[in-house]
Amino acid sequence: MPDSSSAEGRLLAPAHVAEALAVSVDEVIALVLEGRLRGMRVGSGRQWRVEEASVAEYLDDQAEEARRMALWRQSNAASFPELWGTGTVRNPD
């Protein structure tokens, strides 16, 4: 039998995921339905469960998106000399 403590196969209740992400349970279910988190309904009560590994992947994706947006905002504020490496720099760090 596979090790049930492995992060890949561990299933979390939406309430635990919601607490970790600081969102509501409804938002967690919406993320599952949108395909941004991997989850399923299990058991006789058909309770939602979310794969722990997908939560980590979602957080990594969010961090990467934030990094790219910061770079985008930074590039929009840059002057042409800063972008092309010639001339004077308006706002040196």
C-alpha positions as CSV (number, residue, x, y, z in Angstrom):
1,M,0.0,0.0,0.0
2,P,1.4,3.5,-0.9
3,D,2.6,5.8,1.9
4,S,-0.5,7.9,2.7
5,S,1.7,10.6,4.3
6,S,3.3,11.6,1.0
7,A,2.5,15.1,-0.1
8,E,1.4,14.0,-3.6
9,G,-1.5,11.8,-2.3
10,R,-2.5,13.8,0.7
11,L,-6.0,15.3,0.5
12,L,-7.0,18.3,2.5
13,A,-10.4,19.6,3.6
14,P,-11.4,22.9,1.8
15,A,-11.5,24.6,5.2
16,H,-7.8,23.9,5.8
17,V,-6.9,25.1,2.3
18,A,-9.0,28.2,2.8
19,E,-7.2,29.0,6.1
20,A,-3.8,28.5,4.5
21,L,-4.7,30.7,1.5
22,A,-6.6,33.3,3.6
23,V,-9.7,32.9,1.5
24,S,-13.2,31.5,2.0
25,V,-14.2,27.9,1.5
26,D,-16.4,28.9,-1.4
27,E,-13.4,30.5,-3.1
28,V,-11.4,27.2,-2.6
29,I,-14.2,25.3,-4.3
30,A,-14.3,27.8,-7.1
31,L,-10.6,27.4,-7.6
32,V,-11.1,23.6,-7.8
33,L,-14.0,24.1,-10.3
34,E,-11.8,26.5,-12.4
35,G,-9.0,23.9,-12.5
36,R,-6.6,26.1,-10.6
37,L,-6.5,23.5,-7.7
38,R,-6.9,19.8,-8.1
39,G,-9.7,18.4,-6.0
40,M,-12.4,15.8,-5.9
41,R,-15.5,14.7,-4.0
42,V,-14.9,11.6,-1.9
43,G,-16.7,9.5,0.6
44,S,-20.4,8.7,1.1
45,G,-21.1,12.3,1.9
46,R,-19.3,13.4,-1.3
47,Q,-17.2,15.9,0.7
48,W,-14.7,18.0,-1.3
49,R,-11.0,17.3,-0.8
50,V,-8.1,19.2,-2.3
51,E,-4.7,17.7,-3.2
52,E,-2.0,19.1,-1.0
53,A,0.5,19.2,-3.9
54,S,-1.8,21.3,-5.9
55,V,-2.0,23.9,-3.2
56,A,1.8,24.2,-3.2
57,E,1.8,24.5,-7.0
58,Y,-0.9,27.2,-6.8
59,L,1.1,29.2,-4.4
60,D,4.2,28.9,-6.6
61,D,2.1,30.0,-9.6
62,Q,0.8,33.0,-7.6
63,A,4.3,34.0,-6.5
64,E,5.6,33.8,-10.1
65,E,2.7,35.9,-11.3
66,A,3.4,38.5,-8.7
67,R,7.1,38.5,-9.6
68,R,6.2,39.0,-13.3
69,M,3.8,41.8,-12.5
70,A,6.4,43.5,-10.4
71,L,8.9,43.3,-13.3
72,W,6.2,44.6,-15.7
73,R,5.4,47.6,-13.5
74,Q,9.1,48.2,-13.1
75,S,9.7,48.1,-16.8
76,N,6.8,50.5,-17.4
77,A,8.4,53.0,-15.0
78,A,11.9,52.7,-16.6
79,S,13.3,55.3,-18.9
80,F,14.6,54.5,-22.4
81,P,18.3,54.9,-21.2
82,E,17.6,52.4,-18.4
83,L,16.1,50.0,-20.9
84,W,18.8,50.3,-23.6
85,G,21.8,51.0,-21.4
86,T,22.8,54.3,-23.0
87,G,22.5,57.9,-21.8
88,T,21.7,59.0,-18.3
89,V,19.5,57.2,-15.9
90,R,16.7,59.3,-14.4
91,N,16.0,57.3,-11.2
92,P,19.1,55.4,-10.1
93,D,18.6,53.0,-7.3
